[in-house]
Amino acid sequence: MADANTKANNAAQARQVIDVFHEISTLLNAELDRGTLSICISLIENGVNPEALATVIRELRKDAEEVRRKVAAGETVE
């Protein structure tokens, strides 16, 4: 029973951490949802450089915005 209790406590703590990071993300207008934050935290915990991760996220957003712009203009997207 203690093992199930420990797992429940760990899950609750993880949710609290994600909630805090989501609040910070919202305050900073980072536009990261809870799922994305969870993935980013896992990547960082597993050794991914946070600055490199931030750079990748910025580049992906820039690329996505370019695609949206092209679609809105009726251009072909490659």
C-alpha positions in Angstrom: 0.0 0.0 0.0 2.9 2.3 0.7 4.2 1.9 -2.8 0.8 3.0 -4.3 0.8 5.9 -1.9 4.3 7.0 -2.9 3.3 6.8 -6.6 0.3 9.0 -5.9 2.4 11.5 -4.0 5.0 11.6 -6.8 2.2 12.1 -9.4 0.7 15.0 -7.4 4.1 16.6 -7.0 4.8 16.3 -10.7 1.4 18.0 -11.4 2.2 20.8 -9.0 5.6 21.4 -10.7 3.9 21.5 -14.1 1.3 23.9 -12.8 4.0 26.2 -11.4 5.9 26.1 -14.7 2.7 26.8 -16.6 2.0 29.8 -14.5 5.5 31.1 -15.1 5.1 30.4 -18.8 1.8 32.3 -18.9 3.3 35.3 -17.1 6.2 35.4 -19.5 3.9 34.9 -22.6 5.9 31.9 -23.6 2.8 30.2 -25.0 3.8 26.7 -23.8 0.9 24.4 -22.7 1.2 21.9 -19.9 2.0 19.0 -22.3 4.8 20.9 -24.0 6.2 22.0 -20.7 6.1 18.5 -19.4 8.1 17.3 -22.5 10.6 20.2 -22.1 11.1 19.4 -18.5 11.7 15.7 -19.3 14.2 16.6 -22.0 16.1 18.9 -19.7 16.1 16.3 -16.9 17.6 13.8 -19.4 20.5 16.1 -20.3 19.2 18.3 -23.1 20.8 21.8 -22.9 18.0 24.2 -22.0 19.4 27.0 -24.2 19.6 24.7 -27.2 16.0 23.5 -26.5 14.8 27.2 -26.3 16.6 27.9 -29.6 14.9 24.9 -31.3 11.5 26.0 -30.0 12.0 29.5 -31.3 13.1 28.2 -34.7 10.1 25.8 -34.9 7.7 28.7 -34.1 9.4 30.8 -36.7 9.0 28.1 -39.3 5.4 27.5 -38.3 4.6 31.2 -38.6 6.2 31.2 -42.1 4.0 28.2 -43.2 0.9 29.9 -41.8 1.8 33.1 -43.7 2.3 31.2 -46.9 -1.0 29.3 -46.5 -2.9 32.5 -45.8 -1.3 34.1 -48.9 -2.3 31.0 -51.0 1.4 30.1 -51.7 2.7 26.6 -52.0 4.2 25.2 -48.9 7.2 22.9 -49.3 
